[in-house]
Amino acid sequence: MALRLGLGLPQMKHYVPGRDVMSVAREAEECGFDSLWVLERTLVPEDPVDGMYGVEGRPWPETFRHVADPLVTIAQAAAVTSRIRVGTSVLVAPLHVPFELARAFATLSAASEGRVVAGLGTGWSRDEYAAAGADFGRRGALLDEVLDVCETVWSSGPSAYEGSRTRLAPSDVGPKPPGGRIPVLLAAGNSRTLERIARRADGWMPSLTPHSAIARNGATLRELAERHGRDPDSLTIVHRCAVRITDKPEGDDRRPHQGSVEQIVEDLAEDVAAGVDEVILDLQSGTRDARELIDGGRELYAAVREAGM
């Protein structure tokens, strides 16, 4: 099966909300991309409690400032397209009220005729949790509650749930997503979070992850899925890649998915070898405007398909 290709939508400060999202979405669908994706970053503190990605002392990049809301952005993209899937990569689920989030996803899925993918994670910023009034220490349990509430809200029949944040008496809740479900992909970085995917998700969504780690965790995920009586082949791996195209090849110390088109295609071939089913080409932090973003996306799309992937 060919490698599925996704494109990150422009959400950062140097893009024009709405106009750029819709133009990139239309052209990506016309080009042949399989999916469009948004990230979530709610704030940039002046004095962060945590370094970027939870790494102590690591500064937050300027591109994290003023990131447009993920659900509003994919709604804009879905409204001007008809075929391409739209998803979150990732949405920090515990920052949201579970019932409201489940209804928002269901409405987006119904409006887009089933094209929505819910990529969820727990995030890493205690500042974002504080702003949302959520308990960072319970982030895993909060994610589980979101998944539970989504399951009951999306399924047919009355919805009901009793949890730490949600008290939902048996109720008729709609609209429902087509087929009564939305594909759920989860971020994971350890055995506990991989276990959650094997037990109740449709796949794993690593981000900026070395190929060796993808292959290793992918093998573990398959073993865990079998233990839970699930078909390992039913789980998908979608890798979000920070892409920067350069005019000339970069040296051996370059970061993966950064360099010439030929070098990036080689990296994507390694993704396939590691077990990745779909990649998200996120060019927005390395391009100046929507035109440059979509031109880079088109160039990479053509090069990947010409390489037989």
PyMOL commands that set and color helices and strands:
alter all, ss='L'
color gray80, all
select helices_A, chain A and resi 19-31+52-54+62-64+70-79+93-95+98-111+126-132+136-154+178-180+191-200+211-227+232-234+261-274+284-286+290-306
alter helices_A, ss='H'
color red, helices_A
select strands_A, chain A and resi 4-8+35-38+85-88+91-92+116-121+159-162+167-171+184-186+203-204+236-242+244-245+258-259+278-282
alter strands_A, ss='S'
color yellow, strands_A
deselect
rebuild
show_as cartoon
